Amino acid sequence: MENTILIVDDEIDIVTMLQDYFELSGYRVLTALSGREAMEKAEKSPDLILLDINMPDMDGLEVCRKIRDFVACPIIFLTARIEEEDKIKGLKSGGDDYVVKPFSIDELGARVEAHLRREQRHLGASQVKFDNDFVIDYSGRCVYYKGRDLGFVKKEFDIIEFLSQNRGQIFDKERIYDRIWGLEGQGDSSVIAEHVRRIRAKMADAGCRSYIETVWGVGYKWAK
C-alpha cells in the first residue's frame, strides 16, 4: 500500500519539485499552497506532512497546532529558520523534525522514509504494565496512569517507547536522537532535553513518578 504525503509550501516551484520527486518514488502526493488549504487537506489522513513554516496567511507552527488534535502522522517542518528558539517552538507546536532550506532532496527523501518505517514498526506491539497503576499501550501508542491517558504527543511517546523497551540501559542524547529521528549526524540532539522535560511534567501533573532517570554527564535511562 502506497503512503500518502501532504506537501505544504507557498512557493509553487518547491511544491512542484517535491511532488515530482515523491511521486516518482512511489508515494501518493497531496499539495497545499497555504495554511488554510493545508488544514483542509490534512483531513484526508496523510501518512506524513512536509510543512513550510513561513507562509503569509497562517504559518506552519499555527497549522501544526491546529491539526495536532486530529492528525497523528509525522510532521516535518521545512524552514530557513535555524535558531534554537524556533526549533523549540516547532516541537512544542507538535512537529517531529526539521529540514533546513536549502536542503538535499535525497536527504529529505531519506528522512521521510525513516519516519514512515518507524510508523510501521509501531504497529502490532503489545501492552505492557510496569506496575499496578502505570501502563504503556504500545499498539495504541498511549500511556495510562490510574486509568488516565497522560496525553503524550508522538515524539514524546517515541522516546518513552525506546527507553522503556531498553530498561536500565543508559543512552546519551545523541543516541536517542539518532534512534528516534534517524539519519545519524544530521540532527540536533538538544531537542531531547526539551522532550524529556515535557514527559516528566506530564507525569508529575498526573501524580506519577518519573520513570526516566537522568544519569548526569551521560544521558537518560528508564528505571527498572
N, C-alpha and C positions, 0 to 999 in steps of 0.2 A: 504494500500500500504506500503510495507516494505521500510525502509530507507536504504540508501547505505552509508557505512563508508569506507573511504580510510585510511589505516594504513601504515605509512611510518617510517621505522627504519632499520638501517643497521645490527641490531642484529636479526638473523633469529629466535632465541628462543623466543624473545619478540613478534615478529610478529606472530609466530605460536600460542603462548599463547593467544594473544589478538584476533586473528582470530577465534579460537575455542570458546572463551568466547562470542564474539558478534554474531557469527553465531548461537550459542545455545540460545541467547537472541532474535533471530528472525530478525537480521539485514543481509542485503546483504553486503559482505565484499570484498573490493579490497585491494591489498597489493603492496607495493613497497619497495625495499631494498636499494635504492639510491635516491639522489635528482633528477637526470635526469629522472629516471623511474617515480618518483612522479609527475613530470610535465606532462609526457605522460598520466598517469592515471587520473590526475586532469581534463583532457579534457572530461572524461566520466561523468562529473557533479555529483560528490558525494554530499550527503546531509551534511556531516561533515568530517573533516580531522583531524586525530591524527598524529602529525608531530614531529619527533625527531629533536632536534637541532644539536646534534653532529654527523655529517656524513662526511666521508672523501672527497667525490667528490664535494659536494655542500651542505653547511649546511642548516638547516631548515629555518633560517632567510632569506637567499637568495632565497630559494624556495618560501617562503611566499611572498616576494616582487615581484617575477616574475609572480606568478599566480594570484595575487590580482586583476589584471586588468580584468580577465575573470572568476574568481571564487568568488562568494558572500557568500558561505556557511561558517559556523563557523569553525575556525581553532584552535585546542587546541595543544599547544606545550607540548611535553614530554621531560623533561630535568633534568639533575643533577645540573644545574646552579641555584643558588638562590639569586644571588646578585641583588640589586635594579637596577643597570645599565643594567643588562641582561633583566630584566622584561620590562624596558622602551624600549630597543631596539626591543624586541619582539612585543610590542604594536605598535611601530612606523612602523614596517615592515608589519603590517596588521593582527597580531594574535589577538585572542579573549580571551584566557585563558591559564593558565599554570597548569600542573600537574607535581610535582617534583618526580623524581625517588629516591629511590624505592617507589612505590605507591600501595595503596589498589586497587585491580581491581574492587571491588564493588563500591568504591568511584568514580573511573573513569567511570564506567557504569552509575552511578547516574548523574555525570556531563554531560555526553553525552546525556542522556535522558532529562535533564533540558534544555540544549541548543536546542535540537530538538523541545521540547514543545514550547519554545519561538518563534522558527521559524514559527510554525503552528499558533500561536496566532497573528502573524503579518499579516496573510492572511485575506483579506476581509475587512480591515479597510478602512475608508473614507478619503477624502481630506478635510483639514481644513485650512481656510485662517485667519491669525491673523491680518493682516491689508491689505492695498491695494497692497503692494509690497511683503510681506513675506508669503510664502505658504509651509505647510508641507503636503506632499502626503504620508499618512501612508501605503496605499496599494502598492504604487510604491517604498516606502522607499527612498524618495528623498526630499530635501529641496530646495526651489527656492527663490531667491531674485531678483525682477525685471526681472523675467523670466529666470534667470541664475541658473543652478544647482550648488549648493555650494560644491558638491563632498564629502559628509561625508561618511566615511567608516562605517562598520557595527556597531561596538560598540559605535561610536560617535552618530550614528542615534538612537541606543537603548536608550542612555541617553537622547537625545532630546525628543524622544517619551515618555519616562517615565515622565520626568519633565513637558513637555508641556501638557500632559493629566492630570496633577495634578497641574494646575496653581495656584500660590500663596502659596502652601504648601512647608514647609521647610523640607529638607531631609539631614541628615548627610551623610558623605561619606560611612560609613559602611552600612547604609540602602540602598543607591544606589547600592553599590557593591552587596549586597545580592540579590537585586531585578534583577539586570542585569546578574550577573554571577551565582547566585544560590548557594546552599549549604552553608547556614549561618555558619559563623565562620571558614570556610575552606580557605578563600581567603585573599588577601592583598588589602585593600581599598585605599592604597596610589596611585594606578593607576588611580583613579577617577580624581584627580587633574590634571594629565597629559592629560587625555582625554578632560576635560573641557578647559584647556589651548588651545588645538588644535582646539576645536569647536569655541572658541572665536576668535582665529587667522583667521580662515577661514571666519567667519562673518565679521570681521574687514577688511579683504582683499577685500571683495565684497562691502564694504561701508555700511554694515548692522549693526545696533546696536546689542549689545549682549542681548539676551533675558534671559540668565542665570545670575542670580544675586547671589553674594556671601553674605551670612549672617555670618559675622565674628564670629568665635568661635562656630558656629553651623553647617553650611553646605551650601547648594545651594537651590535656588528656581527658578521657571520660572516666569518671570514678568507678572503681569496681564495686 
